[in-house]
Amino acid sequence: MTPRERYLETILFGNPDKIPLNPGNPRESTLKKWRQQGLDEGADYIYAALDVLGICREAALAFNAVDISFKMIPEFDVKILEHKDNHYIVSDWMGAVTEISDTYDESYLRSAKDFVTRRWHKFPVENREDWEKMKERFDIHTRERVPEDVIKKYKDSKDRDYLLSLNFNGVFWQLREWCGFENLCIMMAEERGFIHEMAGFWADFVAGVLNRVLPYIQPDRIFISEDMAYKAHSMISPAMTREFILPAYNKWIPEIKKAGCPVIELDSDGYIEELIPIWIEAGINCCSPIEVAAHCDIVRFRKKFGKRMSYMQGIDKRLMAKGRNILEKHVMVIVKELYKDGGFIPGCDHGVPPDISWQNYVEFTKLLAGLSGWL
């Protein structure tokens, strides 16, 4: 099978020849330690692990991201407002005022480059006047959103052997970027009409950008970033999810499926069990990262939701740090239940932290490879 066929057969409960390997993605601090522990400088970690194990590199799950922009255009100018007590206070490219240790620079504020603590002071949308100005930065027809060379590159690629993914923010994620988490939750209770307006705008904006792309490019996966859960509960209730967020999914997903995209994956940290039924109702058929520390039990999920949902990741990072003997028991319980039906590609249940050594990462990859048909 090609890598594309193998992924689709796995996630869609088919009959793959092997399961793709996706052990997990380290952050900068993790990679720094791994370089000290034997990973060659400049080497790609997953290919290096496969090379150590004598496994062909096509075993690694890899997506080509369709380079379409759902970001604000233009971005805000980045300004350092203050530098004191070993911290920067920065007005960032999204228009928020954020504090970060001066160990890092502004680029760490909005990307998952490392495990970085940030403090948020102010957000760009606090009232309707702010909102009217913000909307101007999200013109569907801005030329830079859908570069012509991207359309040309993938237009005639239906018979490709590689995977294409198109990624964008969900409603909760995007409104949180505009308003801030606490402000957003208060507004959902006290200014429902305003939230409906912003959510409707985002639903229309995303749909409009997709309409510029999907007639020409058929992704294998749509990836929706939608962090909306804490350690033991969702951040908003299922009822609020239905009211504010589900209408956008109902607008996007039928068109995505009509365009021939087979996998719609939603990414949310935290405890997601009370949200999965809504996602299934909307037509979402894959979710990640299934954090064990947040009381997510992927075996329970499979028994409860059956083949209506497939999963990515779901292996406890805390046990990965303890080494193979302890980790193997955990992995085997999950694999025994989920591999018999399919719809599961295991891996670390979030970014790989630096307490997981390079040797333990290689051992974890070896364990997965043996269970997935590569060894």
C-alpha positions as CSV (number, residue, x, y, z in Angstrom):
1,M,0.0,0.0,0.0
2,T,1.0,3.6,-0.5
3,P,1.3,5.8,2.6
4,R,-2.0,7.5,1.6
5,E,-3.9,4.2,1.2
6,R,-2.5,2.9,4.5
7,Y,-3.6,5.9,6.5
8,L,-7.1,6.0,5.0
9,E,-7.6,2.2,5.4
10,T,-6.5,2.5,9.1
11,I,-8.6,5.5,10.1
12,L,-11.6,4.5,8.1
13,F,-11.8,1.0,9.7
14,G,-10.5,-0.7,6.5
15,N,-7.9,-3.4,6.0
16,P,-4.4,-1.8,6.0
17,D,-1.3,-3.9,5.4
18,K,0.3,-2.1,8.4
19,I,-0.6,0.7,10.8
20,P,1.3,4.0,10.2
21,L,3.7,5.0,12.9
22,N,3.1,8.3,14.7
23,P,4.9,8.0,18.0
24,G,4.7,11.8,18.8
25,N,6.2,15.2,18.2
26,P,8.9,16.6,20.6
27,R,9.2,20.3,21.4
28,E,12.5,22.3,21.4
29,S,13.4,21.5,25.0
30,T,12.9,17.8,24.3
31,L,15.0,17.9,21.1
32,K,17.8,19.7,23.0
33,K,17.9,16.8,25.5
34,W,17.7,14.2,22.8
35,R,20.7,15.7,21.1
36,Q,22.6,15.2,24.3
37,Q,21.4,11.6,24.5
38,G,22.4,10.4,21.1
39,L,20.2,12.0,18.4
40,D,22.4,13.5,15.8
41,E,22.4,17.3,15.4
42,G,20.1,18.3,12.5
43,A,18.6,14.8,12.2
44,D,14.9,14.4,11.8
45,Y,13.8,12.5,15.0
46,I,11.2,10.2,13.6
47,Y,13.4,9.1,10.6
48,A,16.4,8.8,13.0
49,A,14.4,6.4,15.2
50,L,13.3,4.4,12.2
51,D,16.9,4.2,10.9
52,V,18.0,2.9,14.3
53,L,15.4,0.2,14.2
54,G,16.0,-0.7,10.5
55,I,12.5,0.3,9.4
56,C,11.7,1.9,6.1
57,R,10.9,5.6,6.3
58,E,7.6,5.4,4.6
59,A,6.3,3.8,7.9
60,A,6.1,7.3,9.4
61,L,2.8,9.1,9.1
62,A,3.3,12.4,7.3
63,F,1.0,15.0,5.9
64,N,1.6,17.7,3.3
65,A,-0.2,20.8,4.6
66,V,-2.1,22.7,2.0
67,D,-0.7,26.2,2.4
68,I,-3.9,28.1,2.5
69,S,-4.3,31.0,5.0
70,F,-7.2,31.4,7.4
71,K,-5.2,34.0,9.4
72,M,-6.0,37.6,9.7
73,I,-4.6,39.7,6.9
74,P,-3.0,42.1,7.7
75,E,-1.5,41.0,11.0
76,F,-1.0,43.4,13.8
77,D,2.4,45.0,14.2
78,V,4.5,43.2,16.9
79,K,5.7,45.5,19.6
80,I,7.6,45.0,22.8
81,L,5.8,47.2,25.3
82,E,7.9,46.5,28.4
83,H,10.9,44.5,29.5
84,K,11.3,44.0,33.2
85,D,11.9,41.3,35.8
86,N,13.1,38.9,33.1
87,H,9.8,39.2,31.2
88,Y,8.6,40.7,28.0
89,I,5.2,42.3,27.6
90,V,4.4,42.1,24.0
91,S,1.6,43.3,21.7
92,D,1.5,40.3,19.4
93,W,0.5,39.8,15.8
94,M,-3.0,38.8,16.8
95,G,-3.5,42.0,18.7
96,A,-3.3,40.6,22.2
97,V,-1.0,41.9,25.0
98,T,0.9,39.0,26.3
99,E,3.7,38.4,28.9
100,I,6.4,35.8,28.4
101,S,9.8,35.0,29.9
102,D,12.7,36.8,28.1
103,T,14.2,33.3,27.8
104,Y,12.0,33.2,24.7
105,D,11.1,35.6,22.0
106,E,7.7,36.7,20.5
107,S,7.6,33.7,18.1
108,Y,6.9,31.4,21.1
109,L,3.7,33.2,21.9
110,R,1.5,31.7,19.2
111,S,3.2,28.5,18.2
112,A,3.8,25.2,19.9
113,K,7.5,25.4,19.7
114,D,8.1,24.5,23.4
115,F,6.3,24.2,26.7
116,V,6.1,27.9,27.5
117,T,4.1,29.7,30.2
118,R,2.3,32.8,29.0
119,R,0.2,35.4,30.7
120,W,-2.5,37.2,28.8
121,H,-3.2,40.9,29.7
122,K,-5.6,42.1,27.0
123,F,-7.4,40.8,23.9
124,P,-8.2,42.6,20.7
125,V,-12.0,42.2,20.8
126,E,-13.6,43.7,23.9
127,N,-16.6,45.4,22.4
128,R,-18.5,45.9,19.1
129,E,-16.2,48.7,17.9
130,D,-13.2,46.3,18.2
131,W,-15.2,43.7,16.4
132,E,-16.0,45.8,13.4
133,K,-12.3,46.6,13.0
134,M,-11.3,42.9,13.5
135,K,-13.7,41.8,10.7
136,E,-11.8,43.9,8.2
137,R,-8.8,41.6,8.6
138,F,-10.7,38.5,7.5
139,D,-11.6,39.2,3.8
140,I,-12.4,35.9,2.1
141,H,-11.1,37.3,-1.2
142,T,-7.7,38.5,-0.1
143,R,-5.3,37.2,-2.8
144,E,-2.7,35.9,-0.3
145,R,-5.2,33.5,1.2
146,V,-5.2,31.1,-1.7
147,P,-2.0,31.4,-3.6
148,E,-2.3,30.4,-7.3
149,D,0.8,28.2,-7.1
150,V,-0.8,26.1,-4.3
151,I,-3.8,25.4,-6.5
152,K,-1.6,24.5,-9.4
153,K,0.6,22.3,-7.3
154,Y,-2.3,20.1,-6.0
155,K,-5.0,20.5,-8.6
156,D,-4.3,17.3,-10.5
157,S,-3.1,15.2,-7.6
158,K,-6.1,12.9,-7.1
159,D,-4.0,9.9,-7.8
160,R,-1.2,10.9,-5.5
161,D,0.4,8.4,-3.0
162,Y,1.1,11.1,-0.3
163,L,-1.4,12.7,2.1
164,L,-2.8,16.2,2.0
165,S,-4.2,18.0,5.1
166,L,-6.0,21.3,5.3
167,N,-6.0,22.9,8.7
168,F,-8.1,25.7,10.3
169,N,-9.4,26.9,13.7
170,G,-12.8,25.9,15.0
171,V,-15.3,28.4,16.5
172,F,-14.2,28.1,20.1
173,W,-10.5,28.4,19.3
174,Q,-11.0,31.4,17.1
175,L,-13.3,33.3,19.3
176,R,-10.9,32.7,22.2
177,E,-8.1,34.2,20.2
178,W,-10.3,37.3,19.6
179,C,-11.8,37.7,23.1
180,G,-9.7,35.7,25.6
181,F,-10.9,32.6,27.3
182,E,-12.5,34.1,30.4
183,N,-14.1,37.0,28.5
184,L,-15.5,34.5,25.9
185,C,-17.1,32.3,28.6
186,I,-18.7,35.3,30.3
187,M,-19.9,36.7,27.0
188,M,-21.5,33.3,26.1
189,A,-23.6,33.7,29.3
190,E,-24.3,37.4,29.1
191,E,-23.9,38.5,25.5
192,R,-25.3,35.5,23.5
193,G,-26.3,37.6,20.5
194,F,-22.8,39.0,20.1
195,I,-21.3,35.5,20.4
196,H,-23.7,34.2,17.7
197,E,-22.7,37.1,15.5
198,M,-19.0,36.3,15.8
199,A,-19.5,32.5,15.5
200,G,-21.6,33.1,12.4
201,F,-19.0,35.3,10.9
202,W,-16.3,32.7,11.5
203,A,-18.5,30.0,10.0
204,D,-19.1,32.0,6.9
205,F,-15.5,33.0,6.6
206,V,-14.1,29.5,6.8
207,A,-16.9,28.3,4.4
208,G,-15.9,31.0,2.0
209,V,-12.2,30.1,2.0
210,L,-13.1,26.4,1.6
211,N,-15.2,27.3,-1.4
212,R,-12.1,28.8,-3.0
213,V,-10.1,25.7,-2.5
214,L,-12.3,22.5,-2.5
215,P,-13.3,22.7,-6.1
216,Y,-9.7,22.3,-7.1
217,I,-8.0,20.4,-4.2
218,Q,-9.3,17.2,-2.5
219,P,-7.6,16.9,0.9
220,D,-7.4,13.5,2.7
221,R,-8.0,15.2,6.0
222,I,-9.5,18.4,7.4
223,F,-7.9,19.2,10.7
224,I,-9.9,21.5,13.0
225,S,-8.1,23.0,16.0
226,E,-10.7,23.4,18.8
227,D,-9.1,23.1,22.3
228,M,-12.2,23.3,24.4
229,A,-11.8,21.0,27.4
230,Y,-10.1,21.0,30.9
231,K,-8.7,18.2,32.8
232,A,-12.0,16.7,33.9
233,H,-14.7,18.7,32.1
234,S,-15.3,20.5,28.8
235,M,-14.7,24.3,29.0
236,I,-18.3,25.0,27.9
237,S,-21.3,22.7,28.3
238,P,-22.6,20.4,25.7
239,A,-25.6,22.7,25.5
240,M,-23.5,25.7,24.7
241,T,-21.5,23.7,22.3
242,R,-24.7,22.9,20.4
243,E,-25.8,26.5,20.5
244,F,-22.7,28.3,19.5
245,I,-20.4,25.8,17.7
246,L,-22.5,23.1,16.1
247,P,-24.0,25.4,13.5
248,A,-20.6,26.1,12.1
249,Y,-19.8,22.4,11.8
250,N,-23.2,21.8,10.1
251,K,-22.2,24.5,7.6
252,W,-18.7,23.2,6.9
253,I,-18.9,19.4,7.1
254,P,-21.5,18.6,4.4
255,E,-19.5,20.7,1.9
256,I,-16.2,19.1,3.0
257,K,-17.7,15.6,2.5
258,K,-19.3,16.6,-0.8
259,A,-15.9,17.6,-2.0
260,G,-14.6,14.1,-1.3
261,C,-12.5,14.6,1.8
262,P,-12.9,11.4,3.9
263,V,-11.4,12.3,7.3
264,I,-12.5,15.2,9.5
265,E,-10.3,15.3,12.6
266,L,-10.9,17.5,15.5
267,D,-8.1,18.3,18.0
268,S,-9.0,19.2,21.5
269,D,-6.9,18.7,24.7
270,G,-8.6,17.8,27.9
271,Y,-11.6,15.6,28.9
272,I,-13.7,15.3,25.7
273,E,-16.1,12.4,26.4
274,E,-19.1,14.7,26.8
275,L,-18.3,16.4,23.5
276,I,-17.7,13.4,21.3
277,P,-21.5,12.7,20.7
278,I,-21.9,16.2,19.3
279,W,-18.8,15.8,17.1
280,I,-20.2,12.5,15.8
281,E,-23.6,14.1,15.1
282,A,-21.8,16.8,13.1
283,G,-20.0,14.3,11.0
284,I,-16.5,14.5,12.6
285,N,-15.0,11.0,12.4
286,C,-11.6,11.3,14.1
287,C,-10.3,13.1,17.2
288,S,-7.0,13.6,19.0
289,P,-4.9,13.7,21.2
290,I,-7.0,11.8,23.8
291,E,-5.1,12.9,27.0
292,V,-5.0,10.2,29.6
293,A,-4.2,12.6,32.4
294,A,-7.4,14.4,31.6
295,H,-9.4,11.2,32.4
296,C,-9.8,10.2,28.8
297,D,-10.1,6.5,28.4
298,I,-9.8,5.5,24.8
299,V,-10.9,1.9,25.5
300,R,-14.0,3.2,27.1
301,F,-14.6,5.5,24.2
302,R,-14.4,2.7,21.7
303,K,-16.9,0.6,23.7
304,K,-19.2,3.6,24.0
305,F,-19.0,5.1,20.5
306,G,-18.0,2.1,18.4
307,K,-16.8,2.8,14.9
308,R,-18.5,6.2,14.7
309,M,-15.2,7.8,15.9
310,S,-11.6,7.0,15.2
311,Y,-8.7,8.2,17.3
312,M,-5.1,9.5,17.0
313,Q,-2.5,9.3,19.8
314,G,-4.0,8.3,23.2
315,I,-0.8,6.8,24.9
316,D,0.0,8.3,28.3
317,K,3.1,10.5,28.1
318,R,3.8,9.9,31.8
319,L,4.2,6.2,31.2
320,M,6.4,6.8,28.1
321,A,8.8,8.5,30.5
322,K,9.0,5.5,32.7
323,G,10.3,3.1,30.0
324,R,9.2,0.1,28.0
325,N,8.4,-2.4,30.9
326,I,5.8,-0.1,32.4
327,L,4.6,1.4,29.2
328,E,4.1,-1.9,27.4
329,K,1.3,-3.0,29.8
330,H,-0.6,0.3,29.1
331,V,-0.1,0.1,25.4
332,M,-1.2,-3.6,25.1
333,V,-4.5,-2.9,26.9
334,I,-5.3,-0.2,24.3
335,V,-4.0,-2.0,21.3
336,K,-5.8,-5.2,22.1
337,E,-9.1,-3.4,22.1
338,L,-8.7,-0.9,19.3
339,Y,-6.5,-2.8,16.8
340,K,-9.1,-5.5,16.3
341,D,-11.5,-3.0,14.8
342,G,-9.1,-0.4,13.4
343,G,-9.7,3.3,13.4
344,F,-6.7,4.0,15.6
345,I,-3.1,5.3,15.1
346,P,-1.4,5.3,18.5
347,G,1.1,7.9,19.7
348,C,2.0,10.2,22.6
349,D,-1.1,12.0,23.9
350,H,0.2,15.5,23.3
351,G,3.6,17.1,22.6
352,V,6.5,14.8,23.8
353,P,8.0,16.4,27.0
354,P,11.7,16.4,27.8
355,D,11.3,13.8,30.6
356,I,10.9,11.2,27.8
357,S,14.4,10.2,26.9
358,W,15.6,9.6,23.4
359,Q,16.2,5.9,24.3
360,N,12.6,5.6,25.6
361,Y,11.3,7.3,22.5
362,V,13.1,4.8,20.3
363,E,11.9,1.9,22.5
364,F,8.3,3.3,22.2
365,T,8.6,3.5,18.4
366,K,10.0,-0.1,18.4
367,L,7.0,-1.3,20.5
368,L,4.5,0.4,18.1
369,A,6.4,-0.9,15.1
370,G,6.2,-4.5,16.3
371,L,2.4,-4.2,17.0
372,S,1.8,-2.4,13.7
373,G,3.4,-4.8,11.3
374,W,6.7,-3.1,10.7
375,L,8.9,-5.5,12.6
